[in-house]
Amino acid sequence: MEAKKYKSFRFKNSLAWSSGRRGRTSAPGKREMDIGSPPEFKGEPGVWSPEELFVGALNGCLMLTFVAMARAKGLQFVAYESTAEGLLENVDGKYRITEVSVAPSLVLRSETDLDVARTIMDHVEENCFISNSVTAKVKLAPQFEVGST
């Protein structure tokens, strides 16, 4: 029996130091943005930090995974919003994000959609490539509501 072949993809990013603890990052076809140390590490406020981008990448991947799985199951929802918070800790002398808490809030069209949405959400983390790529514990705490926004 032949092994299933999976596609692979490459994503590019460029970074150039600009001054102090700050640089400009870009990717093909995307706008550049400033990136730097957070104020907790002598950086400037108002600049995206790698820590925030890490948490944002996980938050975004979980949402996009939910959207893809919902579409595959025919689930239509009214709204999806989420907040995320990463915990950066010193572990054995090295800083690492040890935990990311993500709190999605979904508004569904009807009560009958609740079970499908919950089932999908139960499988989101295991299907999100970012959560599969990191060692941080992901704590997913979804809330569901029926109605319109």
LUMNU-526727 format. One record per atom (N, C-alpha, C): residue number from 1; residue in three letters; atom name; y, z, x. Coordinates in Angstrom, 1 decimal. Layout:
REM residues N
+-----+-----+------+--------+--------+--------+
|   n | res | atom |      v |      w |      u |
+-----+-----+------+--------+--------+--------+
| NUM | ALA |   CA |      Y |      Z |      X |
...
+-----+-----+------+--------+--------+--------+
//
This chain:
REM residues 149
+-----+-----+------+--------+--------+--------+
|   n | res | atom |      v |      w |      u |
+-----+-----+------+--------+--------+--------+
|   1 | MET |    N |   -1.2 |    0.0 |    0.8 |
|   1 | MET |   CA |    0.0 |    0.0 |    0.0 |
|   1 | MET |    C |    1.2 |    0.0 |    0.9 |
|   2 | GLU |    N |    2.2 |   -0.9 |    0.6 |
|   2 | GLU |   CA |    3.4 |   -1.0 |    1.4 |
|   2 | GLU |    C |    4.4 |    0.1 |    1.0 |
|   3 | ALA |    N |    5.0 |    0.7 |    2.1 |
|   3 | ALA |   CA |    6.0 |    1.7 |    1.9 |
|   3 | ALA |    C |    7.3 |    1.1 |    1.2 |
|   4 | LYS |    N |    7.9 |    1.8 |    0.3 |
|   4 | LYS |   CA |    9.1 |    1.4 |   -0.3 |
|   4 | LYS |    C |   10.2 |    1.3 |    0.7 |
|   5 | LYS |    N |   11.0 |    0.2 |    0.7 |
|   5 | LYS |   CA |   12.1 |    0.0 |    1.6 |
|   5 | LYS |    C |   13.4 |    0.4 |    0.8 |
|   6 | TYR |    N |   14.2 |    1.2 |    1.5 |
|   6 | TYR |   CA |   15.4 |    1.7 |    1.0 |
|   6 | TYR |    C |   16.6 |    1.0 |    1.7 |
|   7 | LYS |    N |   17.6 |    0.8 |    1.0 |
|   7 | LYS |   CA |   18.8 |    0.2 |    1.6 |
|   7 | LYS |    C |   19.5 |    1.3 |    2.5 |
|   8 | SER |    N |   20.2 |    0.8 |    3.5 |
|   8 | SER |   CA |   21.0 |    1.8 |    4.3 |
|   8 | SER |    C |   22.4 |    1.2 |    4.4 |
|   9 | PHE |    N |   23.4 |    2.0 |    4.6 |
|   9 | PHE |   CA |   24.8 |    1.6 |    4.6 |
|   9 | PHE |    C |   25.5 |    2.3 |    5.8 |
|  10 | ARG |    N |   26.5 |    1.7 |    6.2 |
|  10 | ARG |   CA |   27.4 |    2.3 |    7.3 |
|  10 | ARG |    C |   28.8 |    2.4 |    6.7 |
|  11 | PHE |    N |   29.5 |    3.5 |    7.1 |
|  11 | PHE |   CA |   30.9 |    3.7 |    6.6 |
|  11 | PHE |    C |   31.7 |    4.0 |    7.9 |
|  12 | LYS |    N |   32.8 |    3.3 |    8.0 |
|  12 | LYS |   CA |   33.7 |    3.4 |    9.2 |
|  12 | LYS |    C |   34.9 |    4.2 |    8.9 |
|  13 | ASN |    N |   35.4 |    4.9 |    9.9 |
|  13 | ASN |   CA |   36.6 |    5.7 |    9.9 |
|  13 | ASN |    C |   37.3 |    5.6 |   11.2 |
|  14 | SER |    N |   38.6 |    5.6 |   11.2 |
|  14 | SER |   CA |   39.3 |    5.6 |   12.5 |
|  14 | SER |    C |   40.3 |    6.8 |   12.5 |
|  15 | LEU |    N |   40.6 |    7.4 |   13.6 |
|  15 | LEU |   CA |   41.4 |    8.5 |   13.7 |
|  15 | LEU |    C |   42.3 |    8.4 |   15.0 |
|  16 | ALA |    N |   43.6 |    8.7 |   14.9 |
|  16 | ALA |   CA |   44.4 |    8.7 |   16.0 |
|  16 | ALA |    C |   45.3 |    9.9 |   16.0 |
|  17 | TRP |    N |   45.3 |   10.6 |   17.1 |
|  17 | TRP |   CA |   46.1 |   11.8 |   17.3 |
|  17 | TRP |    C |   47.6 |   11.4 |   17.2 |
|  18 | SER |    N |   48.4 |   12.2 |   16.5 |
|  18 | SER |   CA |   49.9 |   11.8 |   16.4 |
|  18 | SER |    C |   50.7 |   12.9 |   17.1 |
|  19 | SER |    N |   50.5 |   14.1 |   16.8 |
|  19 | SER |   CA |   51.2 |   15.2 |   17.5 |
|  19 | SER |    C |   50.6 |   16.6 |   17.2 |
|  20 | GLY |    N |   50.8 |   17.5 |   18.0 |
|  20 | GLY |   CA |   50.4 |   18.9 |   17.7 |
|  20 | GLY |    C |   48.9 |   18.9 |   17.3 |
|  21 | ARG |    N |   48.7 |   19.5 |   16.2 |
|  21 | ARG |   CA |   47.3 |   19.6 |   15.6 |
|  21 | ARG |    C |   47.2 |   18.6 |   14.4 |
|  22 | ARG |    N |   47.6 |   17.4 |   14.7 |
|  22 | ARG |   CA |   47.7 |   16.4 |   13.5 |
|  22 | ARG |    C |   47.3 |   15.0 |   14.0 |
|  23 | GLY |    N |   46.8 |   14.2 |   13.1 |
|  23 | GLY |   CA |   46.5 |   12.9 |   13.4 |
|  23 | GLY |    C |   46.5 |   12.0 |   12.1 |
|  24 | ARG |    N |   46.3 |   10.7 |   12.2 |
|  24 | ARG |   CA |   46.2 |    9.8 |   11.1 |
|  24 | ARG |    C |   44.8 |    9.2 |   11.0 |
|  25 | THR |    N |   44.3 |    9.3 |    9.8 |
|  25 | THR |   CA |   42.9 |    8.8 |    9.6 |
|  25 | THR |    C |   43.0 |    7.6 |    8.7 |
|  26 | SER |    N |   42.1 |    6.6 |    8.9 |
|  26 | SER |   CA |   42.1 |    5.5 |    8.0 |
|  26 | SER |    C |   40.6 |    4.9 |    8.0 |
|  27 | ALA |    N |   40.4 |    4.1 |    7.0 |
|  27 | ALA |   CA |   39.2 |    3.4 |    6.8 |
|  27 | ALA |    C |   39.5 |    2.0 |    6.3 |
|  28 | PRO |    N |   38.7 |    1.0 |    6.6 |
|  28 | PRO |   CA |   39.0 |   -0.4 |    6.2 |
|  28 | PRO |    C |   39.3 |   -0.5 |    4.7 |
|  29 | GLY |    N |   40.5 |   -1.1 |    4.5 |
|  29 | GLY |   CA |   40.9 |   -1.4 |    3.1 |
|  29 | GLY |    C |   41.5 |   -0.2 |    2.4 |
|  30 | LYS |    N |   41.7 |    0.9 |    3.1 |
|  30 | LYS |   CA |   42.3 |    2.2 |    2.5 |
|  30 | LYS |    C |   43.6 |    2.6 |    3.1 |
|  31 | ARG |    N |   44.4 |    3.3 |    2.4 |
|  31 | ARG |   CA |   45.6 |    3.8 |    2.9 |
|  31 | ARG |    C |   45.4 |    4.9 |    4.0 |
|  32 | GLU |    N |   46.2 |    4.9 |    5.0 |
|  32 | GLU |   CA |   46.1 |    6.0 |    6.0 |
|  32 | GLU |    C |   46.5 |    7.3 |    5.4 |
|  33 | MET |    N |   46.1 |    8.4 |    6.0 |
|  33 | MET |   CA |   46.5 |    9.7 |    5.6 |
|  33 | MET |    C |   46.6 |   10.6 |    6.8 |
|  34 | ASP |    N |   47.5 |   11.6 |    6.7 |
|  34 | ASP |   CA |   47.5 |   12.6 |    7.8 |
|  34 | ASP |    C |   46.4 |   13.6 |    7.6 |
|  35 | ILE |    N |   45.9 |   14.0 |    8.7 |
|  35 | ILE |   CA |   44.8 |   15.0 |    8.8 |
|  35 | ILE |    C |   45.2 |   16.0 |    9.9 |
|  36 | GLY |    N |   45.0 |   17.3 |    9.7 |
|  36 | GLY |   CA |   45.3 |   18.2 |   10.7 |
|  36 | GLY |    C |   44.6 |   19.6 |   10.5 |
|  37 | SER |    N |   44.9 |   20.5 |   11.4 |
|  37 | SER |   CA |   44.3 |   21.8 |   11.2 |
|  37 | SER |    C |   45.0 |   22.5 |   10.0 |
|  38 | PRO |    N |   44.3 |   23.4 |    9.3 |
|  38 | PRO |   CA |   44.9 |   24.1 |    8.2 |
|  38 | PRO |    C |   45.8 |   25.2 |    8.9 |
|  39 | PRO |    N |   46.7 |   25.7 |    8.1 |
|  39 | PRO |   CA |   47.6 |   26.8 |    8.6 |
|  39 | PRO |    C |   46.8 |   28.0 |    9.2 |
|  40 | GLU |    N |   45.6 |   28.3 |    8.7 |
|  40 | GLU |   CA |   44.8 |   29.3 |    9.2 |
|  40 | GLU |    C |   44.4 |   29.1 |   10.7 |
|  41 | PHE |    N |   44.5 |   27.9 |   11.1 |
|  41 | PHE |   CA |   44.2 |   27.5 |   12.5 |
|  41 | PHE |    C |   45.4 |   26.9 |   13.2 |
|  42 | LYS |    N |   46.6 |   27.4 |   12.9 |
|  42 | LYS |   CA |   47.8 |   27.0 |   13.5 |
|  42 | LYS |    C |   48.2 |   25.5 |   13.2 |
|  43 | GLY |    N |   47.8 |   25.1 |   12.0 |
|  43 | GLY |   CA |   48.2 |   23.7 |   11.6 |
|  43 | GLY |    C |   49.4 |   23.8 |   10.6 |
|  44 | GLU |    N |   49.8 |   22.7 |   10.2 |
|  44 | GLU |   CA |   51.0 |   22.6 |    9.3 |
|  44 | GLU |    C |   50.6 |   22.5 |    7.8 |
|  45 | PRO |    N |   51.3 |   23.2 |    7.0 |
|  45 | PRO |   CA |   51.0 |   23.1 |    5.5 |
|  45 | PRO |    C |   51.3 |   21.7 |    5.0 |
|  46 | GLY |    N |   50.7 |   21.3 |    4.0 |
|  46 | GLY |   CA |   50.9 |   20.0 |    3.4 |
|  46 | GLY |    C |   50.1 |   18.9 |    4.0 |
|  47 | VAL |    N |   49.2 |   19.2 |    4.9 |
|  47 | VAL |   CA |   48.4 |   18.1 |    5.5 |
|  47 | VAL |    C |   47.0 |   18.4 |    5.2 |
|  48 | TRP |    N |   46.2 |   17.4 |    4.8 |
|  48 | TRP |   CA |   44.8 |   17.5 |    4.5 |
|  48 | TRP |    C |   44.1 |   18.0 |    5.7 |
|  49 | SER |    N |   43.2 |   19.0 |    5.6 |
|  49 | SER |   CA |   42.4 |   19.5 |    6.7 |
|  49 | SER |    C |   41.0 |   19.0 |    6.6 |
|  50 | PRO |    N |   40.2 |   19.0 |    7.7 |
|  50 | PRO |   CA |   38.8 |   18.6 |    7.6 |
|  50 | PRO |    C |   38.1 |   19.5 |    6.7 |
|  51 | GLU |    N |   38.4 |   20.8 |    6.6 |
|  51 | GLU |   CA |   37.8 |   21.7 |    5.7 |
|  51 | GLU |    C |   38.0 |   21.3 |    4.3 |
|  52 | GLU |    N |   39.2 |   20.9 |    3.9 |
|  52 | GLU |   CA |   39.5 |   20.5 |    2.5 |
|  52 | GLU |    C |   38.8 |   19.2 |    2.2 |
|  53 | LEU |    N |   38.8 |   18.3 |    3.2 |
|  53 | LEU |   CA |   38.1 |   17.0 |    3.0 |
|  53 | LEU |    C |   36.6 |   17.2 |    2.8 |
|  54 | PHE |    N |   36.0 |   18.1 |    3.5 |
|  54 | PHE |   CA |   34.6 |   18.4 |    3.4 |
|  54 | PHE |    C |   34.3 |   18.9 |    2.0 |
|  55 | VAL |    N |   35.0 |   19.9 |    1.5 |
|  55 | VAL |   CA |   34.8 |   20.4 |    0.2 |
|  55 | VAL |    C |   35.1 |   19.4 |   -0.9 |
|  56 | GLY |    N |   36.1 |   18.6 |   -0.7 |
|  56 | GLY |   CA |   36.4 |   17.5 |   -1.6 |
|  56 | GLY |    C |   35.4 |   16.4 |   -1.6 |
|  57 | ALA |    N |   34.8 |   16.1 |   -0.5 |
|  57 | ALA |   CA |   33.7 |   15.1 |   -0.4 |
|  57 | ALA |    C |   32.5 |   15.6 |   -1.2 |
|  58 | LEU |    N |   32.2 |   16.8 |   -1.1 |
|  58 | LEU |   CA |   31.0 |   17.4 |   -1.9 |
|  58 | LEU |    C |   31.4 |   17.4 |   -3.4 |
|  59 | ASN |    N |   32.5 |   17.9 |   -3.7 |
|  59 | ASN |   CA |   33.0 |   17.9 |   -5.1 |
|  59 | ASN |    C |   32.9 |   16.5 |   -5.7 |
|  60 | GLY |    N |   33.5 |   15.5 |   -5.0 |
|  60 | GLY |   CA |   33.5 |   14.2 |   -5.5 |
|  60 | GLY |    C |   32.1 |   13.5 |   -5.6 |
|  61 | CYS |    N |   31.3 |   13.8 |   -4.7 |
|  61 | CYS |   CA |   29.9 |   13.3 |   -4.7 |
|  61 | CYS |    C |   29.1 |   13.8 |   -5.9 |
|  62 | LEU |    N |   29.3 |   15.1 |   -6.2 |
|  62 | LEU |   CA |   28.6 |   15.7 |   -7.3 |
|  62 | LEU |    C |   29.1 |   15.1 |   -8.6 |
|  63 | MET |    N |   30.4 |   14.8 |   -8.8 |
|  63 | MET |   CA |   30.9 |   14.2 |  -10.0 |
|  63 | MET |    C |   30.4 |   12.8 |  -10.1 |
|  64 | LEU |    N |   30.5 |   12.0 |   -9.0 |
|  64 | LEU |   CA |   30.0 |   10.6 |   -9.1 |
|  64 | LEU |    C |   28.5 |   10.5 |   -9.3 |
|  65 | THR |    N |   27.8 |   11.5 |   -8.8 |
|  65 | THR |   CA |   26.3 |   11.5 |   -9.1 |
|  65 | THR |    C |   26.1 |   11.8 |  -10.6 |
|  66 | PHE |    N |   26.8 |   12.8 |  -11.2 |
|  66 | PHE |   CA |   26.7 |   13.0 |  -12.6 |
|  66 | PHE |    C |   27.1 |   11.8 |  -13.4 |
|  67 | VAL |    N |   28.2 |   11.1 |  -13.1 |
|  67 | VAL |   CA |   28.6 |   10.0 |  -13.8 |
|  67 | VAL |    C |   27.5 |    8.9 |  -13.8 |
|  68 | ALA |    N |   27.0 |    8.6 |  -12.6 |
|  68 | ALA |   CA |   25.9 |    7.6 |  -12.5 |
|  68 | ALA |    C |   24.7 |    8.0 |  -13.3 |
|  69 | MET |    N |   24.3 |    9.2 |  -13.2 |
|  69 | MET |   CA |   23.1 |    9.7 |  -14.0 |
|  69 | MET |    C |   23.4 |    9.7 |  -15.5 |
|  70 | ALA |    N |   24.6 |   10.0 |  -15.9 |
|  70 | ALA |   CA |   24.9 |   10.0 |  -17.3 |
|  70 | ALA |    C |   24.9 |    8.6 |  -17.8 |
|  71 | ARG |    N |   25.4 |    7.7 |  -17.1 |
|  71 | ARG |   CA |   25.4 |    6.3 |  -17.5 |
|  71 | ARG |    C |   24.0 |    5.7 |  -17.7 |
|  72 | ALA |    N |   23.1 |    6.1 |  -16.7 |
|  72 | ALA |   CA |   21.7 |    5.7 |  -16.7 |
|  72 | ALA |    C |   21.0 |    6.2 |  -17.9 |
|  73 | LYS |    N |   21.4 |    7.4 |  -18.4 |
|  73 | LYS |   CA |   20.8 |    8.0 |  -19.6 |
|  73 | LYS |    C |   21.5 |    7.7 |  -20.9 |
|  74 | GLY |    N |   22.6 |    6.9 |  -20.8 |
|  74 | GLY |   CA |   23.3 |    6.6 |  -22.0 |
|  74 | GLY |    C |   24.2 |    7.7 |  -22.5 |
|  75 | LEU |    N |   24.5 |    8.7 |  -21.7 |
|  75 | LEU |   CA |   25.3 |    9.8 |  -22.1 |
|  75 | LEU |    C |   26.8 |    9.5 |  -21.9 |
|  76 | GLN |    N |   27.5 |    9.5 |  -23.0 |
|  76 | GLN |   CA |   29.0 |    9.3 |  -22.9 |
|  76 | GLN |    C |   29.7 |   10.7 |  -23.1 |
|  77 | PHE |    N |   30.6 |   11.0 |  -22.2 |
|  77 | PHE |   CA |   31.3 |   12.2 |  -22.2 |
|  77 | PHE |    C |   32.8 |   12.0 |  -22.4 |
|  78 | VAL |    N |   33.5 |   13.0 |  -22.8 |
|  78 | VAL |   CA |   34.9 |   12.8 |  -23.1 |
|  78 | VAL |    C |   35.7 |   13.1 |  -21.8 |
|  79 | ALA |    N |   35.3 |   14.1 |  -21.1 |
|  79 | ALA |   CA |   36.1 |   14.5 |  -19.9 |
|  79 | ALA |    C |   35.2 |   15.2 |  -18.9 |
|  80 | TYR |    N |   35.6 |   15.1 |  -17.6 |
|  80 | TYR |   CA |   34.9 |   15.8 |  -16.5 |
|  80 | TYR |    C |   36.0 |   16.3 |  -15.5 |
|  81 | GLU |    N |   36.1 |   17.5 |  -15.3 |
|  81 | GLU |   CA |   37.0 |   18.1 |  -14.3 |
|  81 | GLU |    C |   36.2 |   19.1 |  -13.5 |
|  82 | SER |    N |   36.5 |   19.3 |  -12.2 |
|  82 | SER |   CA |   35.9 |   20.4 |  -11.5 |
|  82 | SER |    C |   36.7 |   20.9 |  -10.4 |
|  83 | THR |    N |   36.5 |   22.2 |  -10.1 |
|  83 | THR |   CA |   37.1 |   22.8 |   -9.0 |
|  83 | THR |    C |   36.0 |   23.1 |   -7.9 |
|  84 | ALA |    N |   36.4 |   23.2 |   -6.7 |
|  84 | ALA |   CA |   35.4 |   23.6 |   -5.7 |
|  84 | ALA |    C |   36.1 |   24.4 |   -4.6 |
|  85 | GLU |    N |   35.3 |   25.3 |   -4.0 |
|  85 | GLU |   CA |   35.8 |   26.2 |   -3.0 |
|  85 | GLU |    C |   34.8 |   26.4 |   -1.9 |
|  86 | GLY |    N |   35.2 |   26.1 |   -0.7 |
|  86 | GLY |   CA |   34.2 |   26.3 |    0.4 |
|  86 | GLY |    C |   34.5 |   27.6 |    1.2 |
|  87 | LEU |    N |   33.5 |   28.2 |    1.6 |
|  87 | LEU |   CA |   33.6 |   29.4 |    2.4 |
|  87 | LEU |    C |   33.3 |   29.1 |    3.9 |
|  88 | LEU |    N |   34.3 |   29.2 |    4.7 |
|  88 | LEU |   CA |   34.2 |   29.0 |    6.2 |
|  88 | LEU |    C |   34.0 |   30.3 |    6.8 |
|  89 | GLU |    N |   32.9 |   30.5 |    7.5 |
|  89 | GLU |   CA |   32.6 |   31.7 |    8.2 |
|  89 | GLU |    C |   32.2 |   31.5 |    9.6 |
|  90 | ASN |    N |   32.4 |   32.6 |   10.4 |
|  90 | ASN |   CA |   31.9 |   32.6 |   11.8 |
|  90 | ASN |    C |   30.5 |   33.1 |   11.8 |
|  91 | VAL |    N |   29.5 |   32.2 |   12.1 |
|  91 | VAL |   CA |   28.1 |   32.5 |   12.2 |
|  91 | VAL |    C |   27.6 |   32.3 |   13.6 |
|  92 | ASP |    N |   27.2 |   33.4 |   14.2 |
|  92 | ASP |   CA |   26.7 |   33.4 |   15.6 |
|  92 | ASP |    C |   27.7 |   32.7 |   16.6 |
|  93 | GLY |    N |   29.0 |   33.1 |   16.3 |
|  93 | GLY |   CA |   30.1 |   32.6 |   17.2 |
|  93 | GLY |    C |   30.6 |   31.2 |   17.0 |
|  94 | LYS |    N |   30.1 |   30.6 |   15.9 |
|  94 | LYS |   CA |   30.6 |   29.2 |   15.5 |
|  94 | LYS |    C |   31.0 |   29.2 |   14.1 |
|  95 | TYR |    N |   32.2 |   28.6 |   13.8 |
|  95 | TYR |   CA |   32.6 |   28.4 |   12.4 |
|  95 | TYR |    C |   31.8 |   27.3 |   11.7 |
|  96 | ARG |    N |   31.4 |   27.6 |   10.5 |
|  96 | ARG |   CA |   30.7 |   26.6 |    9.7 |
|  96 | ARG |    C |   31.0 |   26.9 |    8.2 |
|  97 | ILE |    N |   31.0 |   25.9 |    7.4 |
|  97 | ILE |   CA |   31.1 |   26.1 |    5.9 |
|  97 | ILE |    C |   29.7 |   26.5 |    5.5 |
|  98 | THR |    N |   29.6 |   27.7 |    5.0 |
|  98 | THR |   CA |   28.2 |   28.3 |    4.6 |
|  98 | THR |    C |   27.9 |   28.1 |    3.2 |
|  99 | GLU |    N |   29.0 |   28.0 |    2.3 |
|  99 | GLU |   CA |   28.8 |   27.9 |    0.9 |
|  99 | GLU |    C |   29.9 |   27.1 |    0.3 |
| 100 | VAL |    N |   29.6 |   26.3 |   -0.7 |
| 100 | VAL |   CA |   30.6 |   25.6 |   -1.5 |
| 100 | VAL |    C |   30.2 |   25.9 |   -3.0 |
| 101 | SER |    N |   31.2 |   26.5 |   -3.7 |
| 101 | SER |   CA |   31.0 |   26.8 |   -5.1 |
| 101 | SER |    C |   31.8 |   25.7 |   -5.9 |
| 102 | VAL |    N |   31.0 |   25.0 |   -6.8 |
| 102 | VAL |   CA |   31.6 |   23.9 |   -7.5 |
| 102 | VAL |    C |   31.5 |   24.2 |   -9.0 |
| 103 | ALA |    N |   32.6 |   24.1 |   -9.7 |
| 103 | ALA |   CA |   32.6 |   24.5 |  -11.2 |
| 103 | ALA |    C |   33.1 |   23.3 |  -12.0 |
| 104 | PRO |    N |   32.1 |   22.4 |  -12.4 |
| 104 | PRO |   CA |   32.5 |   21.3 |  -13.3 |
| 104 | PRO |    C |   32.7 |   21.8 |  -14.7 |
| 105 | SER |    N |   33.6 |   21.2 |  -15.4 |
| 105 | SER |   CA |   33.8 |   21.5 |  -16.8 |
| 105 | SER |    C |   33.7 |   20.1 |  -17.5 |
| 106 | LEU |    N |   32.8 |   20.1 |  -18.4 |
| 106 | LEU |   CA |   32.5 |   18.8 |  -19.1 |
| 106 | LEU |    C |   32.8 |   19.0 |  -20.6 |
| 107 | VAL |    N |   33.5 |   17.9 |  -21.2 |
| 107 | VAL |   CA |   33.7 |   17.9 |  -22.6 |
| 107 | VAL |    C |   32.8 |   16.8 |  -23.1 |
| 108 | LEU |    N |   31.9 |   17.1 |  -24.0 |
| 108 | LEU |   CA |   30.9 |   16.2 |  -24.6 |
| 108 | LEU |    C |   31.3 |   15.8 |  -26.0 |
| 109 | ARG |    N |   30.8 |   14.6 |  -26.5 |
| 109 | ARG |   CA |   31.2 |   14.1 |  -27.8 |
| 109 | ARG |    C |   30.5 |   14.9 |  -28.9 |
| 110 | SER |    N |   29.3 |   15.4 |  -28.7 |
| 110 | SER |   CA |   28.6 |   16.1 |  -29.8 |
| 110 | SER |    C |   27.6 |   17.1 |  -29.3 |
| 111 | GLU |    N |   27.2 |   18.0 |  -30.2 |
| 111 | GLU |   CA |   26.2 |   19.0 |  -29.8 |
| 111 | GLU |    C |   24.9 |   18.4 |  -29.3 |
| 112 | THR |    N |   24.6 |   17.3 |  -29.9 |
| 112 | THR |   CA |   23.3 |   16.6 |  -29.5 |
| 112 | THR |    C |   23.4 |   16.1 |  -28.0 |
| 113 | ASP |    N |   24.5 |   16.0 |  -27.4 |
| 113 | ASP |   CA |   24.7 |   15.6 |  -26.0 |
| 113 | ASP |    C |   24.5 |   16.8 |  -25.1 |
| 114 | LEU |    N |   24.5 |   18.0 |  -25.5 |
| 114 | LEU |   CA |   24.5 |   19.2 |  -24.7 |
| 114 | LEU |    C |   23.2 |   19.2 |  -23.8 |
| 115 | ASP |    N |   22.0 |   19.0 |  -24.5 |
| 115 | ASP |   CA |   20.8 |   19.1 |  -23.7 |
| 115 | ASP |    C |   20.7 |   18.0 |  -22.7 |
| 116 | VAL |    N |   21.1 |   16.8 |  -23.0 |
| 116 | VAL |   CA |   21.0 |   15.7 |  -22.0 |
| 116 | VAL |    C |   21.9 |   16.0 |  -20.8 |
| 117 | ALA |    N |   23.2 |   16.5 |  -21.1 |
| 117 | ALA |   CA |   24.1 |   16.8 |  -20.1 |
| 117 | ALA |    C |   23.6 |   17.9 |  -19.2 |
| 118 | ARG |    N |   23.0 |   19.0 |  -19.8 |
| 118 | ARG |   CA |   22.5 |   20.1 |  -19.0 |
| 118 | ARG |    C |   21.3 |   19.6 |  -18.1 |
| 119 | THR |    N |   20.5 |   18.8 |  -18.6 |
| 119 | THR |   CA |   19.3 |   18.2 |  -17.9 |
| 119 | THR |    C |   19.8 |   17.4 |  -16.7 |
| 120 | ILE |    N |   20.8 |   16.6 |  -16.9 |
| 120 | ILE |   CA |   21.4 |   15.8 |  -15.8 |
| 120 | ILE |    C |   22.0 |   16.7 |  -14.8 |
| 121 | MET |    N |   22.8 |   17.7 |  -15.2 |
| 121 | MET |   CA |   23.4 |   18.6 |  -14.3 |
| 121 | MET |    C |   22.4 |   19.4 |  -13.5 |
| 122 | ASP |    N |   21.3 |   19.6 |  -14.0 |
| 122 | ASP |   CA |   20.2 |   20.3 |  -13.3 |
| 122 | ASP |    C |   19.7 |   19.5 |  -12.1 |
| 123 | HIS |    N |   19.9 |   18.2 |  -12.1 |
| 123 | HIS |   CA |   19.4 |   17.3 |  -11.1 |
| 123 | HIS |    C |   20.5 |   16.7 |  -10.2 |
| 124 | VAL |    N |   21.7 |   17.0 |  -10.5 |
| 124 | VAL |   CA |   22.9 |   16.4 |   -9.8 |
| 124 | VAL |    C |   22.8 |   16.8 |   -8.3 |
| 125 | GLU |    N |   22.7 |   18.1 |   -8.0 |
| 125 | GLU |   CA |   22.7 |   18.5 |   -6.6 |
| 125 | GLU |    C |   21.6 |   17.8 |   -5.7 |
| 126 | GLU |    N |   20.4 |   17.7 |   -6.2 |
| 126 | GLU |   CA |   19.3 |   17.1 |   -5.5 |
| 126 | GLU |    C |   19.5 |   15.6 |   -5.3 |
| 127 | ASN |    N |   20.4 |   15.0 |   -6.1 |
| 127 | ASN |   CA |   20.6 |   13.6 |   -6.0 |
| 127 | ASN |    C |   21.9 |   13.2 |   -5.3 |
| 128 | CYS |    N |   22.7 |   14.2 |   -5.0 |
| 128 | CYS |   CA |   24.0 |   13.9 |   -4.3 |
| 128 | CYS |    C |   23.7 |   13.8 |   -2.8 |
| 129 | PHE |    N |   24.1 |   12.7 |   -2.2 |
| 129 | PHE |   CA |   23.8 |   12.5 |   -0.8 |
| 129 | PHE |    C |   24.6 |   13.5 |    0.1 |
| 130 | ILE |    N |   25.8 |   13.9 |   -0.4 |
| 130 | ILE |   CA |   26.5 |   14.9 |    0.5 |
| 130 | ILE |    C |   25.8 |   16.2 |    0.5 |
| 131 | SER |    N |   25.4 |   16.7 |   -0.7 |
| 131 | SER |   CA |   24.7 |   18.0 |   -0.7 |
| 131 | SER |    C |   23.4 |   17.9 |    0.0 |
| 132 | ASN |    N |   22.8 |   16.7 |    0.1 |
| 132 | ASN |   CA |   21.6 |   16.5 |    0.9 |
| 132 | ASN |    C |   21.9 |   16.4 |    2.4 |
| 133 | SER |    N |   23.1 |   16.2 |    2.7 |
| 133 | SER |   CA |   23.5 |   16.0 |    4.1 |
| 133 | SER |    C |   24.0 |   17.3 |    4.8 |
| 134 | VAL |    N |   24.2 |   18.3 |    4.1 |
| 134 | VAL |   CA |   24.9 |   19.5 |    4.7 |
| 134 | VAL |    C |   23.9 |   20.7 |    4.6 |
| 135 | THR |    N |   24.2 |   21.7 |    5.4 |
| 135 | THR |   CA |   23.4 |   23.0 |    5.4 |
| 135 | THR |    C |   24.1 |   24.0 |    4.5 |
| 136 | ALA |    N |   25.3 |   23.8 |    4.1 |
| 136 | ALA |   CA |   26.0 |   24.8 |    3.3 |
| 136 | ALA |    C |   25.2 |   25.0 |    1.9 |
| 137 | LYS |    N |   25.2 |   26.2 |    1.4 |
| 137 | LYS |   CA |   24.6 |   26.5 |    0.1 |
| 137 | LYS |    C |   25.6 |   25.9 |   -0.9 |
| 138 | VAL |    N |   25.0 |   25.2 |   -1.9 |
| 138 | VAL |   CA |   25.9 |   24.6 |   -3.0 |
| 138 | VAL |    C |   25.6 |   25.5 |   -4.2 |
| 139 | LYS |    N |   26.7 |   26.0 |   -4.8 |
| 139 | LYS |   CA |   26.5 |   26.8 |   -6.0 |
| 139 | LYS |    C |   27.2 |   26.1 |   -7.1 |
| 140 | LEU |    N |   26.4 |   25.5 |   -8.0 |
| 140 | LEU |   CA |   26.9 |   24.7 |   -9.1 |
| 140 | LEU |    C |   26.9 |   25.5 |  -10.3 |
| 141 | ALA |    N |   28.1 |   25.7 |  -11.0 |
| 141 | ALA |   CA |   28.3 |   26.5 |  -12.2 |
| 141 | ALA |    C |   29.0 |   25.7 |  -13.2 |
| 142 | PRO |    N |   28.2 |   24.8 |  -13.9 |
| 142 | PRO |   CA |   28.9 |   23.9 |  -14.9 |
| 142 | PRO |    C |   29.2 |   24.7 |  -16.2 |
| 143 | GLN |    N |   30.2 |   24.2 |  -16.9 |
| 143 | GLN |   CA |   30.5 |   24.7 |  -18.2 |
| 143 | GLN |    C |   30.6 |   23.5 |  -19.1 |
| 144 | PHE |    N |   30.1 |   23.6 |  -20.3 |
| 144 | PHE |   CA |   30.0 |   22.5 |  -21.3 |
| 144 | PHE |    C |   30.8 |   22.8 |  -22.6 |
| 145 | GLU |    N |   31.5 |   21.9 |  -23.1 |
| 145 | GLU |   CA |   32.2 |   22.1 |  -24.3 |
| 145 | GLU |    C |   32.0 |   20.8 |  -25.2 |
| 146 | VAL |    N |   32.1 |   21.0 |  -26.5 |
| 146 | VAL |   CA |   32.0 |   19.8 |  -27.4 |
| 146 | VAL |    C |   33.3 |   19.7 |  -28.0 |
| 147 | GLY |    N |   33.8 |   18.4 |  -28.0 |
| 147 | GLY |   CA |   35.1 |   18.2 |  -28.6 |
| 147 | GLY |    C |   35.8 |   17.0 |  -28.0 |
| 148 | SER |    N |   37.1 |   16.9 |  -28.3 |
| 148 | SER |   CA |   37.8 |   15.7 |  -27.7 |
| 148 | SER |    C |   39.0 |   16.3 |  -27.0 |
| 149 | THR |    N |   39.4 |   15.5 |  -26.0 |
| 149 | THR |   CA |   40.6 |   16.0 |  -25.2 |
| 149 | THR |    C |   41.7 |   15.0 |  -25.4 |
+-----+-----+------+--------+--------+--------+
//
